Amino acid sequence: MSLALRRQNAEIITYPSAFTVPTGKAHWEPLLRARAIETQSYVIAAAQAGPHNEKRRSYGHSMIVNPWGEVVAQLGDEYQEPQIATADIDLDLVSKIRREMPLLRRTDLYPEV
């Protein structure tokens, strides 16, 4: 899905989610950073935080990742009032990275599968 959006020239990709605490601790940040790097896009990931019931708690850690894979904004996991993370979005950085390090496969030589 993320690469399909990238092929359509998406520069910002959003991911709403509710990861559990164990999977969030292990996978949340690495997956988002990988999506940003592989699509050379900003990734904005809103994540539910805190308890839902006695058995389920969401990890939280909403974040914004730039196309180089750097986390430029992040919230914690504490459940309080709703929070908002902000960051400067530099679309010139997206263009620069895409121009200097082209990653998309050439569909004129290698057809889509």
N, CA, C and O atoms as a printed pandas DataFrame, in Angstrom:
     atom_number atom_name residue_name chain_id  residue_number  x_coord  y_coord  z_coord
0              1         N          MET        A               1    0.820   -1.180    0.000
1              2        CA          MET        A               1    0.000    0.000    0.000
2              3         C          MET        A               1    0.871    1.254    0.000
3              4         O          MET        A               1    0.617    2.175   -0.776
4              5         N          SER        A               2    1.885    1.305    0.850
5              6        CA          SER        A               2    2.708    2.506    0.919
6              7         C          SER        A               2    3.451    2.743   -0.386
7              8         O          SER        A               2    3.575    3.887   -0.824
8              9         N          LEU        A               3    3.947    1.684   -1.014
9             10        CA          LEU        A               3    4.648    1.855   -2.283
10            11         C          LEU        A               3    3.680    2.249   -3.399
11            12         O          LEU        A               3    4.062    2.978   -4.315
12            13         N          ALA        A               4    2.447    1.782   -3.335
13            14        CA          ALA        A               4    1.445    2.206   -4.316
14            15         C          ALA        A               4    1.170    3.700   -4.168
15            16         O          ALA        A               4    1.020    4.405   -5.166
16            17         N          LEU        A               5    1.104    4.176   -2.947
17            18        CA          LEU        A               5    0.922    5.612   -2.722
18            19         C          LEU        A               5    2.132    6.388   -3.217
19            20         O          LEU        A               5    1.990    7.465   -3.796
20            21         N          ARG        A               6    3.312    5.846   -2.990
21            22        CA          ARG        A               6    4.538    6.500   -3.457
22            23         C          ARG        A               6    4.557    6.600   -4.980
23            24         O          ARG        A               6    4.957    7.625   -5.531
24            25         N          ARG        A               7    4.122    5.534   -5.663
25            26        CA          ARG        A               7    4.078    5.554   -7.133
26            27         C          ARG        A               7    3.105    6.610   -7.651
27            28         O          ARG        A               7    3.207    7.059   -8.793
28            29         N          GLN        A               8    2.175    6.995   -6.806
29            30        CA          GLN        A               8    1.231    8.061   -7.169
30            31         C          GLN        A               8    1.736    9.421   -6.676
31            32         O          GLN        A               8    0.984   10.395   -6.623
32            33         N          ASN        A               9    3.010    9.467   -6.321
33            34        CA          ASN        A               9    3.695   10.701   -5.899
34            35         C          ASN        A               9    3.234   11.255   -4.558
35            36         O          ASN        A               9    3.316   12.462   -4.333
36            37         N          ALA        A              10    2.751   10.398   -3.667
37            38        CA          ALA        A              10    2.425   10.859   -2.321
38            39         C          ALA        A              10    3.693   11.368   -1.651
39            40         O          ALA        A              10    4.749   10.742   -1.748
40            41         N          GLU        A              11    3.588   12.485   -0.983
41            42        CA          GLU        A              11    4.722   13.046   -0.255
42            43         C          GLU        A              11    4.541   12.916    1.249
43            44         O          GLU        A              11    5.501   13.012    2.015
44            45         N          ILE        A              12    3.304   12.697    1.660
45            46        CA          ILE        A              12    2.966   12.497    3.071
46            47         C          ILE        A              12    2.019   11.312    3.144
47            48         O          ILE        A              12    1.020   11.263    2.426
48            49         N          ILE        A              13    2.333   10.357    4.011
49            50        CA          ILE        A              13    1.495    9.172    4.180
50            51         C          ILE        A              13    1.097    9.107    5.652
51            52         O          ILE        A              13    1.933    9.278    6.538
52            53         N          THR        A              14   -0.179    8.860    5.901
53            54        CA          THR        A              14   -0.658    8.799    7.286
54            55         C          THR        A              14   -1.046    7.372    7.661
55            56         O          THR        A              14   -1.534    6.603    6.833
56            57         N          TYR        A              15   -0.818    7.043    8.912
57            58        CA          TYR        A              15   -1.155    5.728    9.450
58            59         C          TYR        A              15   -1.826    5.895   10.808
59            60         O          TYR        A              15   -1.135    6.127   11.800
60            61         N          PRO        A              16   -3.142    5.785   10.882
61            62        CA          PRO        A              16   -3.786    5.735   12.194
62            63         C          PRO        A              16   -3.669    4.316   12.738
63            64         O          PRO        A              16   -3.731    3.352   11.976
64            65         N          SER        A              17   -3.499    4.182   14.056
65            66        CA          SER        A              17   -3.343    2.824   14.570
66            67         C          SER        A              17   -3.661    2.719   16.052
67            68         O          SER        A              17   -3.895    3.713   16.739
68            69         N          ALA        A              18   -3.661    1.482   16.515
69            70        CA          ALA        A              18   -3.824    1.164   17.932
70            71         C          ALA        A              18   -3.007   -0.098   18.209
71            72         O          ALA        A              18   -3.573   -1.171   18.416
72            73         N          PHE        A              19   -1.684    0.028   18.215
73            74        CA          PHE        A              19   -0.812   -1.115   18.508
74            75         C          PHE        A              19   -0.923   -1.485   19.979
75            76         O          PHE        A              19   -1.068   -0.606   20.828
76            77         N          THR        A              20   -0.856   -2.755   20.287
77            78        CA          THR        A              20   -0.786   -3.170   21.683
78            79         C          THR        A              20    0.590   -2.804   22.229
79            80         O          THR        A              20    1.505   -2.525   21.455
80            81         N          VAL        A              21    0.744   -2.802   23.528
81            82        CA          VAL        A              21    2.020   -2.406   24.133
82            83         C          VAL        A              21    3.168   -3.329   23.705
83            84         O          VAL        A              21    4.213   -2.819   23.302
84            85         N          PRO        A              22    3.027   -4.665   23.770
85            86        CA          PRO        A              22    4.172   -5.501   23.373
86            87         C          PRO        A              22    4.577   -5.328   21.909
87            88         O          PRO        A              22    5.768   -5.215   21.616
88            89         N          THR        A              23    3.621   -5.307   20.990
89            90        CA          THR        A              23    3.987   -5.143   19.580
90            91         C          THR        A              23    4.422   -3.711   19.289
91            92         O          THR        A              23    5.274   -3.484   18.429
92            93         N          GLY        A              24    3.854   -2.761   19.987
93            94        CA          GLY        A              24    4.271   -1.373   19.811
94            95         C          GLY        A              24    5.715   -1.158   20.218
95            96         O          GLY        A              24    6.479   -0.517   19.496
96            97         N          LYS        A              25    6.091   -1.691   21.370
97            98        CA          LYS        A              25    7.479   -1.551   21.829
98            99         C          LYS        A              25    8.449   -2.177   20.840
99           100         O          LYS        A              25    9.527   -1.633   20.602
100          101         N          ALA        A              26    8.084   -3.297   20.270
101          102        CA          ALA        A              26    8.989   -4.027   19.375
102          103         C          ALA        A              26    8.998   -3.489   17.953
103          104         O          ALA        A              26   10.047   -3.480   17.310
104          105         N          HIS        A              27    7.844   -3.037   17.442
105          106        CA          HIS        A              27    7.731   -2.793   16.008
106          107         C          HIS        A              27    7.325   -1.396   15.563
107          108         O          HIS        A              27    7.606   -1.021   14.425
108          109         N          TRP        A              28    6.682   -0.621   16.407
109          110        CA          TRP        A              28    6.079    0.637   15.979
110          111         C          TRP        A              28    7.084    1.570   15.304
111          112         O          TRP        A              28    6.920    1.907   14.131
112          113         N          GLU        A              29    8.111    1.986   16.024
113          114        CA          GLU        A              29    9.066    2.940   15.445
114          115         C          GLU        A              29    9.833    2.367   14.256
115          116         O          GLU        A              29    9.947    3.050   13.238
116          117         N          PRO        A              30   10.369    1.134   14.336
117          118        CA          PRO        A              30   11.091    0.612   13.166
118          119         C          PRO        A              30   10.227    0.514   11.912
119          120         O          PRO        A              30   10.707    0.788   10.812
120          121         N          LEU        A              31    8.967    0.130   12.058
121          122        CA          LEU        A              31    8.084    0.031   10.891
122          123         C          LEU        A              31    7.814    1.400   10.275
123          124         O          LEU        A              31    7.838    1.544    9.053
124          125         N          LEU        A              32    7.563    2.391   11.099
125          126        CA          LEU        A              32    7.284    3.726   10.571
126          127         C          LEU        A              32    8.512    4.332    9.908
127          128         O          LEU        A              32    8.411    4.956    8.852
128          129         N          ARG        A              33    9.671    4.145   10.530
129          130        CA          ARG        A              33   10.903    4.667    9.928
130          131         C          ARG        A              33   11.170    3.970    8.594
131          132         O          ARG        A              33   11.592    4.613    7.633
132          133         N          ALA        A              34   10.927    2.662    8.528
133          134        CA          ALA        A              34   11.123    1.918    7.277
134          135         C          ALA        A              34   10.166    2.411    6.197
135          136         O          ALA        A              34   10.569    2.570    5.045
136          137         N          ARG        A              35    8.896    2.656    6.553
137          138        CA          ARG        A              35    7.943    3.164    5.564
138          139         C          ARG        A              35    8.374    4.529    5.040
139          140         O          ARG        A              35    8.251    4.792    3.844
140          141         N          ALA        A              36    8.865    5.386    5.896
141          142        CA          ALA        A              36    9.323    6.708    5.466
142          143         C          ALA        A              36   10.513    6.589    4.517
143          144         O          ALA        A              36   10.571    7.276    3.497
144          145         N          ILE        A              37   11.454    5.724    4.852
145          146        CA          ILE        A              37   12.656    5.554    4.035
146          147         C          ILE        A              37   12.309    4.932    2.693
147          148         O          ILE        A              37   12.755    5.420    1.654
148          149         N          GLU        A              38   11.521    3.863    2.698
149          150        CA          GLU        A              38   11.247    3.167    1.439
150          151         C          GLU        A              38   10.364    3.965    0.497
151          152         O          GLU        A              38   10.422    3.775   -0.718
152          153         N          THR        A              39    9.542    4.861    1.045
153          154        CA          THR        A              39    8.681    5.680    0.190
154          155         C          THR        A              39    9.250    7.078   -0.018
155          156         O          THR        A              39    8.731    7.852   -0.824
156          157         N          GLN        A              40   10.306    7.397    0.703
157          158        CA          GLN        A              40   10.912    8.734    0.646
158          159         C          GLN        A              40    9.830    9.795    0.849
159          160         O          GLN        A              40    9.744   10.777    0.110
160          161         N          SER        A              41    9.015    9.566    1.864
161          162        CA          SER        A              41    7.884   10.433    2.190
162          163         C          SER        A              41    7.897   10.736    3.678
163          164         O          SER        A              41    8.542   10.042    4.464
164          165         N          TYR        A              42    7.178   11.776    4.049
165          166        CA          TYR        A              42    6.897   11.984    5.463
166          167         C          TYR        A              42    5.850   10.957    5.885
167          168         O          TYR        A              42    4.913   10.674    5.138
168          169         N          VAL        A              43    6.011   10.411    7.065
169          170        CA          VAL        A              43    5.024    9.502    7.640
170          171         C          VAL        A              43    4.479   10.157    8.899
171          172         O          VAL        A              43    5.229   10.522    9.805
172          173         N          ILE        A              44    3.173   10.296    8.936
173          174        CA          ILE        A              44    2.499   10.845   10.105
174          175         C          ILE        A              44    1.618    9.737   10.665
175          176         O          ILE        A              44    0.683    9.278   10.009
176          177         N          ALA        A              45    1.930    9.316   11.883
177          178        CA          ALA        A              45    1.257    8.161   12.467
178          179         C          ALA        A              45    0.579    8.537   13.776
179          180         O          ALA        A              45    1.236    8.754   14.795
180          181         N          ALA        A              46   -0.736    8.609   13.730
181          182        CA          ALA        A              46   -1.519    8.871   14.928
182          183         C          ALA        A              46   -1.800    7.537   15.605
183          184         O          ALA        A              46   -2.251    6.589   14.962
184          185         N          ALA        A              47   -1.534    7.468   16.895
185          186        CA          ALA        A              47   -1.685    6.196   17.602
186          187         C          ALA        A              47   -2.506    6.381   18.869
187          188         O          ALA        A              47   -2.273    7.309   19.643
188          189         N          GLN        A              48   -3.464    5.491   19.072
189          190        CA          GLN        A              48   -4.219    5.512   20.319
190          191         C          GLN        A              48   -3.285    5.164   21.466
191          192         O          GLN        A              48   -2.344    4.389   21.298
192          193         N          ALA        A              49   -3.549    5.740   22.630
193          194        CA          ALA        A              49   -2.714    5.483   23.807
194          195         C          ALA        A              49   -3.588    5.177   25.012
195          196         O          ALA        A              49   -4.685    5.715   25.158
196          197         N          GLY        A              50   -3.087    4.313   25.861
197          198        CA          GLY        A              50   -3.741    4.052   27.130
198          199         C          GLY        A              50   -4.705    2.878   27.113
199          200         O          GLY        A              50   -4.832    2.176   26.110
200          201         N          PRO        A              51   -5.380    2.677   28.234
201          202        CA          PRO        A              51   -6.255    1.512   28.384
202          203         C          PRO        A              51   -7.573    1.661   27.636
203          204         O          PRO        A              51   -8.160    2.741   27.572
204          205         N          HIS        A              52   -8.016    0.539   27.071
205          206        CA          HIS        A              52   -9.333    0.471   26.442
206          207         C          HIS        A              52  -10.299   -0.260   27.367
207          208         O          HIS        A              52  -11.477    0.086   27.464
208          209         N          ASN        A              53   -9.777   -1.268   28.036
209          210        CA          ASN        A              53  -10.542   -2.040   29.011
210          211         C          ASN        A              53   -9.530   -2.732   29.935
211          212         O          ASN        A              53   -8.349   -2.384   29.924
212          213         N          GLU        A              54   -9.978   -3.697   30.726
213          214        CA          GLU        A              54   -9.082   -4.366   31.677
214          215         C          GLU        A              54   -7.974   -5.165   30.987
215          216         O          GLU        A              54   -6.907   -5.358   31.569
216          217         N          LYS        A              55   -8.209   -5.629   29.768
217          218        CA          LYS        A              55   -7.251   -6.499   29.093
218          219         C          LYS        A              55   -6.437   -5.819   28.004
219          220         O          LYS        A              55   -5.380   -6.323   27.624
220          221         N          ARG        A              56   -6.899   -4.700   27.502
221          222        CA          ARG        A              56   -6.237   -4.099   26.339
222          223         C          ARG        A              56   -5.765   -2.686   26.632
223          224         O          ARG        A              56   -6.506   -1.850   27.148
224          225         N          ARG        A              57   -4.499   -2.446   26.283
225          226        CA          ARG        A              57   -3.885   -1.130   26.417
226          227         C          ARG        A              57   -3.123   -0.835   25.129
227          228         O          ARG        A              57   -2.357   -1.673   24.655
228          229         N          SER        A              58   -3.330    0.347   24.566
229          230        CA          SER        A              58   -2.629    0.728   23.338
230          231         C          SER        A              58   -1.316    1.425   23.675
231          232         O          SER        A              58   -1.198    2.122   24.683
232          233         N          TYR        A              59   -0.351    1.219   22.815
233          234        CA          TYR        A              59    1.021    1.671   23.022
234          235         C          TYR        A              59    1.198    3.176   22.934
235          236         O          TYR        A              59    2.000    3.741   23.678
236          237         N          GLY        A              60    0.471    3.840   22.046
237          238        CA          GLY        A              60    0.654    5.277   21.881
238          239         C          GLY        A              60    1.856    5.596   21.011
239          240         O          GLY        A              60    2.102    4.918   20.013
240          241         N          HIS        A              61    2.599    6.618   21.381
241          242        CA          HIS        A              61    3.799    7.054   20.659
242          243         C          HIS        A              61    3.492    7.512   19.232
243          244         O          HIS        A              61    4.173    7.119   18.285
244          245         N          SER        A              62    2.467    8.341   19.090
245          246        CA          SER        A              62    2.228    8.975   17.785
246          247         C          SER        A              62    3.525    9.637   17.354
247          248         O          SER        A              62    4.263   10.166   18.185
248          249         N          MET        A              63    3.805    9.610   16.048
249          250        CA          MET        A              63    5.045   10.240   15.607
250          251         C          MET        A              63    4.975   10.728   14.179
251          252         O          MET        A              63    4.111   10.342   13.392
252          253         N          ILE        A              64    5.922   11.594   13.883
253          254        CA          ILE        A              64    6.131   12.097   12.533
254          255         C          ILE        A              64    7.566   11.773   12.172
255          256         O          ILE        A              64    8.496   12.077   12.919
256          257         N          VAL        A              65    7.735   11.144   10.999
257          258        CA          VAL        A              65    9.060   10.706   10.539
258          259         C          VAL        A              65    9.331   11.352    9.187
259          260         O          VAL        A              65    8.464   11.358    8.312
260          261         N          ASN        A              66   10.531   11.894    9.015
261          262        CA          ASN        A              66   10.853   12.522    7.734
262          263         C          ASN        A              66   11.310   11.478    6.713
263          264         O          ASN        A              66   11.511   10.320    7.081
264          265         N          PRO        A              67   11.480   11.852    5.445
265          266        CA          PRO        A              67   11.802   10.860    4.407
266          267         C          PRO        A              67   13.193   10.231    4.544
267          268         O          PRO        A              67   13.506    9.272    3.839
268          269         N          TRP        A              68   14.017   10.757    5.432
269          270        CA          TRP        A              68   15.327   10.159    5.691
270          271         C          TRP        A              68   15.242    9.156    6.839
271          272         O          TRP        A              68   16.237    8.518    7.183
272          273         N          GLY        A              69   14.047    9.015    7.436
273          274        CA          GLY        A              69   13.829    8.059    8.509
274          275         C          GLY        A              69   14.078    8.614    9.895
275          276         O          GLY        A              69   14.164    7.858   10.862
276          277         N          GLU        A              70   14.195    9.921   10.001
277          278        CA          GLU        A              70   14.417   10.550   11.302
278          279         C          GLU        A              70   13.078   10.908   11.942
279          280         O          GLU        A              70   12.197   11.471   11.291
280          281         N          VAL        A              71   12.937   10.574   13.216
281          282        CA          VAL        A              71   11.738   10.936   13.958
282          283         C          VAL        A              71   11.843   12.424   14.290
283          284         O          VAL        A              71   12.760   12.844   14.997
284          285         N          VAL        A              72   10.910   13.213   13.782
285          286        CA          VAL        A              72   10.956   14.664   13.995
286          287         C          VAL        A              72    9.940   15.138   15.032
287          288         O          VAL        A              72    9.984   16.292   15.458
288          289         N          ALA        A              73    9.033   14.266   15.438
289          290        CA          ALA        A              73    8.091   14.569   16.522
290          291         C          ALA        A              73    7.555   13.246   17.055
291          292         O          ALA        A              73    7.344   12.295   16.303
292          293         N          GLN        A              74    7.339   13.205   18.379
293          294        CA          GLN        A              74    6.811   11.985   18.976
294          295         C          GLN        A              74    6.100   12.326   20.274
295          296         O          GLN        A              74    6.553   13.175   21.042
296          297         N          LEU        A              75    4.986   11.657   20.507
297          298        CA          LEU        A              75    4.272   11.770   21.773
298          299         C          LEU        A              75    4.556   10.523   22.604
299          300         O          LEU        A              75    5.091    9.540   22.091
300          301         N          GLY        A              76    4.204   10.562   23.862
301          302        CA          GLY        A              76    4.432    9.415   24.736
302          303         C          GLY        A              76    3.271    8.447   24.732
303          304         O          GLY        A              76    2.433    8.449   23.831
304          305         N          ASP        A              77    3.243    7.623   25.759
305          306        CA          ASP        A              77    2.190    6.624   25.872
306          307         C          ASP        A              77    1.239    6.918   27.025
307          308         O          ASP        A              77    0.280    6.179   27.244
308          309         N          GLU        A              78    1.499    7.988   27.758
309          310        CA          GLU        A              78    0.654    8.298   28.895
310          311         C          GLU        A              78   -0.719    8.736   28.409
311          312         O          GLU        A              78   -0.832    9.585   27.525
312          313         N          TYR        A              79   -1.740    8.165   28.978
313          314        CA          TYR        A              79   -3.089    8.557   28.580
314          315         C          TYR        A              79   -3.494    9.761   29.410
315          316         O          TYR        A              79   -3.634    9.678   30.630
316          317         N          GLN        A              80   -3.675   10.860   28.740
317          318        CA          GLN        A              80   -4.143   12.081   29.380
318          319         C          GLN        A              80   -5.233   12.644   28.489
319          320         O          GLN        A              80   -6.057   11.907   27.948
320          321         N          GLU        A              81   -5.225   13.923   28.349
321          322        CA          GLU        A              81   -6.093   14.561   27.375
322          323         C          GLU        A              81   -5.492   14.308   25.999
323          324         O          GLU        A              81   -4.297   14.032   25.900
324          325         N          PRO        A              82   -6.280   14.395   24.939
325          326        CA          PRO        A              82   -5.712   14.242   23.592
326          327         C          PRO        A              82   -4.557   15.214   23.377
327          328         O          PRO        A              82   -4.598   16.352   23.843
328          329         N          GLN        A              83   -3.540   14.759   22.677
329          330        CA          GLN        A              83   -2.355   15.561   22.402
330          331         C          GLN        A              83   -2.152   15.682   20.901
331          332         O          GLN        A              83   -2.675   14.877   20.131
332          333         N          ILE        A              84   -1.398   16.679   20.491
333          334        CA          ILE        A              84   -1.094   16.892   19.078
334          335         C          ILE        A              84    0.411   17.058   18.928
335          336         O          ILE        A              84    1.032   17.859   19.627
336          337         N          ALA        A              85    0.981   16.301   18.020
337          338        CA          ALA        A              85    2.397   16.458   17.677
338          339         C          ALA        A              85    2.467   17.312   16.418
339          340         O          ALA        A              85    1.650   17.158   15.510
340          341         N          THR        A              86    3.442   18.208   16.367
341          342        CA          THR        A              86    3.629   19.034   15.179
342          343         C          THR        A              86    5.087   18.986   14.747
343          344         O          THR        A              86    5.980   18.757   15.563
344          345         N          ALA        A              87    5.316   19.201   13.475
345          346        CA          ALA        A              87    6.669   19.273   12.931
346          347         C          ALA        A              87    6.611   20.060   11.637
347          348         O          ALA        A              87    5.579   20.106   10.967
348          349         N          ASP        A              88    7.718   20.672   11.296
349          350        CA          ASP        A              88    7.807   21.337   10.003
350          351         C          ASP        A              88    7.924   20.276    8.921
351          352         O          ASP        A              88    8.730   19.351    9.031
352          353         N          ILE        A              89    7.124   20.411    7.882
353          354        CA          ILE        A              89    7.160   19.498    6.742
354          355         C          ILE        A              89    7.880   20.221    5.613
355          356         O          ILE        A              89    7.418   21.257    5.136
356          357         N          ASP        A              90    9.001   19.675    5.193
357          358        CA          ASP        A              90    9.830   20.290    4.159
358          359         C          ASP        A              90    9.710   19.472    2.873
359          360         O          ASP        A              90   10.434   18.494    2.684
360          361         N          LEU        A              91    8.804   19.872    2.004
361          362        CA          LEU        A              91    8.604   19.135    0.758
362          363         C          LEU        A              91    9.801   19.269   -0.176
363          364         O          LEU        A              91    9.981   18.439   -1.067
364          365         N          ASP        A              92   10.620   20.298    0.011
365          366        CA          ASP        A              92   11.870   20.392   -0.751
366          367         C          ASP        A              92   12.819   19.257   -0.367
367          368         O          ASP        A              92   13.567   18.760   -1.209
368          369         N          LEU        A              93   12.788   18.848    0.902
369          370        CA          LEU        A              93   13.603   17.707    1.334
370          371         C          LEU        A              93   13.146   16.428    0.636
371          372         O          LEU        A              93   13.971   15.617    0.215
372          373         N          VAL        A              94   11.833   16.252    0.516
373          374        CA          VAL        A              94   11.299   15.089   -0.198
374          375         C          VAL        A              94   11.833   15.080   -1.626
375          376         O          VAL        A              94   12.340   14.060   -2.092
376          377         N          SER        A              95   11.724   16.198   -2.313
377          378        CA          SER        A              95   12.201   16.294   -3.706
378          379         C          SER        A              95   13.694   16.023   -3.804
379          380         O          SER        A              95   14.140   15.308   -4.701
380          381         N          LYS        A              96   14.460   16.585   -2.897
381          382        CA          LYS        A              96   15.924   16.420   -2.906
382          383         C          LYS        A              96   16.301   14.949   -2.729
383          384         O          LYS        A              96   17.131   14.427   -3.473
384          385         N          ILE        A              97   15.699   14.285   -1.754
385          386        CA          ILE        A              97   16.015   12.876   -1.495
386          387         C          ILE        A              97   15.605   12.016   -2.688
387          388         O          ILE        A              97   16.359   11.136   -3.102
388          389         N          ARG        A              98   14.432   12.258   -3.238
389          390        CA          ARG        A              98   13.970   11.466   -4.384
390          391         C          ARG        A              98   14.845   11.683   -5.619
391          392         O          ARG        A              98   15.076   10.761   -6.401
392          393         N          ARG        A              99   15.320   12.898   -5.778
393          394        CA          ARG        A              99   16.172   13.208   -6.931
394          395         C          ARG        A              99   17.570   12.592   -6.767
395          396         O          ARG        A              99   18.120   12.036   -7.717
396          397         N          GLU        A             100   18.132   12.691   -5.577
397          398        CA          GLU        A             100   19.506   12.238   -5.342
398          399         C          GLU        A             100   19.629   10.737   -5.103
399          400         O          GLU        A             100   20.708   10.170   -5.273
400          401         N          MET        A             101   18.538   10.094   -4.713
401          402        CA          MET        A             101   18.586    8.661   -4.443
402          403         C          MET        A             101   17.305    7.994   -4.953
403          404         O          MET        A             101   16.454    7.597   -4.157
404          405         N          PRO        A             102   17.166    7.869   -6.271
405          406        CA          PRO        A             102   15.930    7.273   -6.811
406          407         C          PRO        A             102   15.801    5.806   -6.397
407          408         O          PRO        A             102   16.732    5.017   -6.556
408          409         N          LEU        A             103   14.642    5.461   -5.868
409          410        CA          LEU        A             103   14.424    4.099   -5.375
410          411         C          LEU        A             103   13.385    3.308   -6.156
411          412         O          LEU        A             103   13.396    2.078   -6.135
412          413         N          LEU        A             104   12.502    3.997   -6.835
413          414        CA          LEU        A             104   11.429    3.274   -7.510
414          415         C          LEU        A             104   11.972    2.431   -8.656
415          416         O          LEU        A             104   12.862    2.848   -9.398
416          417         N          ARG        A             105   11.426    1.269   -8.773
417          418        CA          ARG        A             105   11.801    0.344   -9.833
418          419         C          ARG        A             105   11.318    0.861  -11.177
419          420         O          ARG        A             105   10.225    1.418  -11.281
420          421         N          ARG        A             106   12.126    0.677  -12.191
421          422        CA          ARG        A             106   11.741    1.129  -13.534
422          423         C          ARG        A             106   10.683    0.208  -14.114
423          424         O          ARG        A             106   10.950   -0.958  -14.405
424          425         N          THR        A             107    9.487    0.739  -14.279
425          426        CA          THR        A             107    8.398   -0.085  -14.807
426          427         C          THR        A             107    8.483   -0.222  -16.323
427          428         O          THR        A             107    7.790   -1.060  -16.899
428          429         N          ASP        A             108    9.315    0.579  -16.981
429          430        CA          ASP        A             108    9.479    0.411  -18.420
430          431         C          ASP        A             108   10.331   -0.831  -18.728
431          432         O          ASP        A             108   10.195   -1.426  -19.796
432          433         N          LEU        A             109   11.197   -1.213  -17.803
433          434        CA          LEU        A             109   12.031   -2.400  -17.963
434          435         C          LEU        A             109   11.510   -3.607  -17.179
435          436         O          LEU        A             109   11.603   -4.751  -17.623
436          437         N          TYR        A             110   10.960   -3.312  -15.999
437          438        CA          TYR        A             110   10.498   -4.369  -15.100
438          439         C          TYR        A             110    9.023   -4.143  -14.805
439          440         O          TYR        A             110    8.683   -3.306  -13.968
440          441         N          PRO        A             111    8.148   -4.870  -15.473
441          442        CA          PRO        A             111    6.720   -4.617  -15.293
442          443         C          PRO        A             111    6.253   -4.874  -13.860
443          444         O          PRO        A             111    6.849   -5.650  -13.114
444          445         N          GLU        A             112    5.172   -4.198  -13.512
445          446        CA          GLU        A             112    4.563   -4.402  -12.205
446          447         C          GLU        A             112    4.105   -5.844  -12.069
447          448         O          GLU        A             112    3.660   -6.453  -13.041
448          449         N          VAL        A             113    4.210   -6.378  -10.892
449          450        CA          VAL        A             113    3.802   -7.759  -10.637
450          451         C          VAL        A             113    2.444   -7.772   -9.987
451          452         O          VAL        A             113    1.912   -8.841   -9.687
